Amino acid sequence: MAQVTGIGGVFFRALDPKALAEWYDTHLLHQSGAPTWAQAAGPTVFAPFPADTDYFPADKAFMLNLRVDDLSGMIAALNAAGIATETRAEWDGPYGRFARLHDPEGNPIELWQPPAA
């Protein structure tokens, strides 16, 4: 039986697509303008949430979760670039470590460092 093997892309509306793509490229994806990136092997979570969830802002239909290999280093780089990040002790646990930020258009982003194998 055929099966899905991973996420092929993330598509969403933006007020200024070019500027927002440049922001993601500069601060998170580091692909020098390429519209794709090769992912490292690892888990991808597909999880619909209840309509009344408080896990991310009520006025947003989605939250992008990006798997990272060094959460502390990523947070330091984002903060050095003037991008606010949030961490909470209760977010970290058996599933790994987490941080949150928002892109320039207010879309929520969660950074996730899975636990060591």
N, C-alpha and C positions, 0 to 999 in steps of 0.2 A: 504494500500500500504506500502511496506517495505521502510524504510528510513535510511539514515546514522545517527548515533547518536553521532559521535565525531571522533576525530583523533585517530587511533589505534597505530600509530608509526610514527617515522621520520627516514628515512633510507638514508644514503649518503655515498659516498666514502671517505676514509681517507688514508693518506700515512702511518700512524701508528695507526691503529684502537684501539689497547689496550691502548696506551698512551693518545689518545684523549678521549676515554671513561673514563679513570681515571680523566682527567682534568674536564670533565663535571660533574662527580660524586663529585669531591672535591669542585668545585666552584659554581655549579648551581643546580644540582639535589639532592645531599646529600642522596643517597640511599645505601650507603655502598656496592657498587659493584653490586647491583641488576640491571638487564637490563631493568626493568620497574619501573614506579612509578604510584601511585594512584593520579589522578588529583582531585583537589577541583572543585566542580561544578562552572561553570561560562562560559562565552562566548568563543567561538573559531571562529576566522575569517578565512574564506577561500577566498582568494582574488588574482586571477591572475593579474599581472601588465603588462602594455605595455612593449614590448621588449626594448624600449629606455628609460625606467624609470630611474630617478636619485635618487630614494628612497633608493636604495642599490647599491653597486659597480657593474659596467657594466660587469666585468669579472666573476661574480657569478650568477648562475642560480636561487638561492634561498636565502632567509634570514629567519632564525629561529626566531620566536617571542615567547617569554616565558612570561606567565602571572605571576606576582609576587604580594605578599600581602603587601610588604614594600619596595618600590623602594629605598628610602633613605638608609635604612639598608643594602639592597643588594649592592648598590653602595659603601657604606663604607667598607663592607666586601671584595668586589672585589679589591678596591683600596688598602686596607691593605695587600692583597695578591700580590700586584704589577701588577694588571690587570687594564689597562687603560679603562676608560669608558668615554662616551661623552653624555652630555645633552645639549639641546637648549631650550630656553624659548618658541620658536615657535612650538616645538613638543608637548607641553602640552596644553590641552584644553578640550573641552567637551567630548572627548573620553578617557581622563585620562592622565597619565604621562608616559613619555618614556625615555629610555636611550639606548645607543648603545655600543657594544664592539665587539671584534673579538676573536674567539678561536685560539689556537696555530697554526692552519693551515690556518688562514686568513678568515674563514667563518664568515659572519656577523651575529650577534645576536642582536635582539631588545628585551629589557625588557619592559614590559607593566604593569602598575598598573592601572586597570580600575577605573573609578570614583566611589566614594562611592555611595551606593544604595540610 
